[in-house]
Amino acid sequence: MNALKTVFYSNTPIDCYILKGRLEEEDIMSFVFDEHMVWVHPFRAVAIGGVKLKVPADSLENARNIIHSAGQGVLIDEKGSYELQAELENAMNRENEVLDIKTKLRRNPELLFDPEKLKLKKISKADLNYIIQTEKEYLELAQKKLKFTWKQFFYELFDFNRSVIKYLRRRPPEYYLSKELVEQFDNPKWSQKALTCPNCRSENVSFGFAIDRKWDLPYLILSFLIFAPFPPIRKNCHCYNCGFDFKNKTQTHEH
């Protein structure tokens, strides 16, 4: 039987789970011990030796090397070793290039059918073809219009196997996430300018779909027609520190 050996320990369970995920990426089985005791009695973590990450004995040396490399900011795979900071910078540059290409495609949709005019730096032609395909789908969704009829509306409303919300929502949530991401990239002044909560002065604020429960007349009418509260679909600034929702005229105007 292959015994388990402790390869890492910490007073914080999440540290073990982060390394557990890293080891499992390398096909090394790992197990976390004593985490429940630490969660229930955190001040006893030192007394029991902390939370322990264990691996099979025959994987111990390999696991130690991986954990040591991670602590030194180095990634290792079958092709060699890589500096973590350099890889992060490369990944960020690549994502920025993808967003830059999407911005150009949305400004000039004709490029969808003439992608040779786009200059590539870090992404491959295969990646570009995938971006082109997703942007064509985005364009189709952007042009999609709701063909509203009361007959279909009540059919969606009273048939329990269907969803009236999906009927009224023309596009999936992924469309709006992609739209907002590219718009923020296209307007750095909007995305980089810090928002401040007027209630608690915290900067832990973001602009997105409102989560407060403010009711306006159109929503009250819809709620009356469908005999159920209709969720308002609006955008607002939300403070994650005190939970306050507010409008920022500058941000909204620039957006």
Residue, then its C-alpha position, 0 to 999 in steps of 0.5 A: m500500500n502506498a502510504l501518504k506523506t505530508v508535503f506541505y502544511s499551513n494554518t490556513p486551509i485555502d493555502c493547501y487547496i491552492l497547492k492541491g489544485r497545482l499538484e492535480e494539474e500535474d496528475i499528482m493525487s493530493f489530500v487535505f487533512d485536519e482542515h475541519m478542526v482548523w475551521v472549527h477551532p482556528f486557534r488550535a491550528v498550531a497545536i495540531g500542526g496546521v492543515k496538512l497536504k499529503v501525497p502518495a509516497d512515490s510522488l513526494e519528491n516530484a510534489r516537493n519540486i513543484i511546490h518549491s518552484a511555485g514558491q520561487g515564481v516558476l512554472i514547470d511542465e513537460k516542455g521546461s520551466y517558465e518565470l511566472q511573472a513573465e508568463l502572466e505578462n505574456a497572458m495579459n498582452r495576449e488578452n489585450e491583443v484579443l480585446d484590441i482586435k474585437t474593438k476594431l471588428r466592432r468599430n468596422p464590421e467589414l473587417l470580419f470578412d477581410p481579416e487579413k488587414l488585422k496585424l497579429k502579434k501574439i495570437s495565431k491565425a487559428d485564434l483569429n479565426y475563432i475570434i472572427q467566428t465569435e464576433k459574427e455571432y455577437l453581431e447577429l445577436a446585436q441585430k436581433k430584435l424582439k418580435f413581441t406578441w401578446k399571444q406568445f407572451f401569455y403562452e410563455l407565461f402560463d406554460f410552466n415548461r417555458s420561461v417568460i424571462k427568456y422570451l423577453r430577454r433577446r440576448p444571453p448574459e454572455y452577450y452583455l458581458s462581452k459588450e461591457l468588457v470590450e467597451q471598457f477596454d475601448n474607453p480606458k478613461w471610463s474603465q480606469k477612473a476610480l469610482t467612489c461611493p458617496n455613502c461611505r467613500s469606499e472605492n470598492v465600487s463597480f458599474g454594472f447591472a443594478i441589484d437594488r429593488k427600486w420599482d418604477l411604473p413600467y415594472l409595476i405594470l408588468s408585475f401586475l400583468i404577469f401576477a409576479p414581481f418583474p425584475p428591473i433591468r437597469k445599470n447602476c454603480h454598486c458599492y460592495n462595502c456598504g451595499f449602496d447603489f448610486k448613479n455616476k453621471t460622468q461614468t454613465h455619460e462616457h459609457 
